[in-house]
Amino acid sequence: MSEHKKDRINNLYDLYSKDILLFVNFMIKDYKQAEDITQETFIKAYLNYDQFEGHSSCKTWIMKIARNLAIDYIRKTKHIQLLKDTLLPIKADDHDLPEDIVLYKETDQELIEAIQQLKRSQREVILLRKIKHFSVQETAEILGWSKSKVKVTLHRAINNLEKNFLKGESVHELF
């Protein structure tokens, strides 16, 4: 076992394991399975480390591995993707009234429902670009798309969110 390779994968794990776990959990909605896929991601990265050519950053390379493993899991289990957690939490502060806090939670739930109605590709772009703050280039590398496809899909996703968002609030303000 190459010490350099082992150290490099350990460093990648320290840097990106939480992001990968959150990303995979978002995709499959099963925390325990997301933990397993996260571990599998780093095992696969270790086994294929010598094939990494450096055309992208290590972060985008490892996220792409995680995404592919999550998609494989979804295909195998025919798992329906549902959002259970709030993607864009509207934070209540100590001065908010209880009815304001309820309104925040209702808005979060409406946003979740609107995002659930999007195609998988649009949900992924929203997650990567707007939630995880990947660049267009990084998102394109993770998804295996062109930069223009990322931009067009994001634009369509935001337009569809506006149509789906139950409160009629501008999604552009949220993003």
C-alpha positions, 0 to 999 in steps of 0.5 A: 500500500502506497503511503502517499496514496493512503495519506492523500485519500485520508486528506481527501476524506478529512476535507470532503467526507461531510460534504459527500455524506450530505450530498449523497443523503440528499440524493437517496434520503437514507442516512445509513445508506449515505454513510455506506456510500460515502465510505464506498466513495473513498474506497473507490477513490483509493482503488482508482487514485492512479487513474486520476489525471488531474483534469479537474480538482480532487473535490470534483473528482471525488464528488463525481464518484459519490454521485455515480455511486448514489445513482447506482444505488437509486437505480438498484433500489428504484428509490424515489427521491424525496426531500425530507430536510430543509434545503434552504433553512430560513433561520428564526432568531431569538426575537421572532414570534412563534407565529413567525417561526411557524411561517418560516417552517411552512415556507421551507416545506413549500420550497421542499415540495416545489423542489420535489416536483423538479426533474432529477437533473434540475434538483442536482443542479440546484443542490450543487450550484445553489446549496453546495456553491460549486462553480459552473465548471465544477458542477459540469465536471461532477455531472459530466455535462458541458458548462452551457448545459449546467447554466441552461438546466439551472435557469430552467430549474429556477423557472420551474421552481417559481411555477411550483412554489406554492406561496408565489414568492420569488425563488430568485430572492431565495437563491 
